[in-house]
């Protein structure tokens, strides 16, 4: 049986419209988060956010999980901000649902 639902998702190539849309969504979500964090973010927490952005942009589930675990362990307040930020949460949930 050739069921479309069981086929793995193809990874878009750079320049692909869905790839560009993903990049834009990631940029907008993390830029918005950065603005919300404002002066509370130290250089260390900004580096953590940038690592999360890069992992999300690359759709790298293992790296994203590791970064999220690191943030949860080291930066409780930042973890709280991440889990309540609607755009960032939507991206992470989307990647989780895609099995990434």
N, C-alpha and C positions, 0 to 999 in steps of 0.2 A: 504494500500500500504506500503510495507516494503522497503523504500528508504534508502540506505546506507548513503546518504548525510545528512539525518536528524538525524542520531543517534549521541549521544554525544561521544566525543572523550574519549577513555579510558585513565586513568592515568597509566603511566608505573610504575612497581614495581622496587624498588632498585635492581640494577644488570641487569636490562633489557637493551638491547643494545641501544634503543632509549633514555633511561634515561641517560645512560653513555655518549652518543653523546651530549645530551643537556648539561650535566655538563661540558664536555670538551669545548663546544662552549662558554658557559657562562664564564668559567675560562679564556679562551684565549681572549675573547672580553674585559673583565674587567681588565685583566693583561695588555693588550695593552693600554687601556685607562689610567691606572695608570702610565705606563711608559711615556705616552704623557703628562700627567699632571706634572710629575716631581716635582720639588721643589715648584711649585706654590701652590700645595695642602697643606692646613693646616691640622692639626689633625681633625678639625671639617668637612672639606670637604672630607677627606679620610673616615671618619665615614659615611658620607652621601653616598659615593660611595659603601662602604661595605654593607650598608642597601639596596641599589638598587641591588647589586649583589645577596644578599640573597633572596630578593623578586623575582628576575628573576629566580634564581635557583629553587625556590619552586613553580614557576608559580602561584604566589599569586597576582592576578590582583588588588585587593583592596589595598593591601600593596604597590604594585608597583606604582599605581596611587597616593597614599598618599605621597610616597617618591619623586616621580617626581614633585608633586605640591610643596613640601617642598623645593626641590632644586631650582625650578624656582623662588620661593619667596625669598629665603635667599641667593642664590649663582648664580647670573645672569651669570657670566663668566663660571661657571661649567655647567649650563644649556646649554649654547652655545656649549661647548665642547661635551656634551652628544648628542645633536641633530645633530651635524656634524660628529660624530664618526660613520663610516659605520657599524662596527660589532655590536656595542651597539644598534644603531638605527634599524638594521635588527632584532635583538632579540626582542626588544620592539614591533616592527611592527608585527612580527610573533605571539607573544603572543596576541596582539590585534586582529589579524585576526582569531585566534583560539577561540576568545570569552572569553579569560581568563582575 
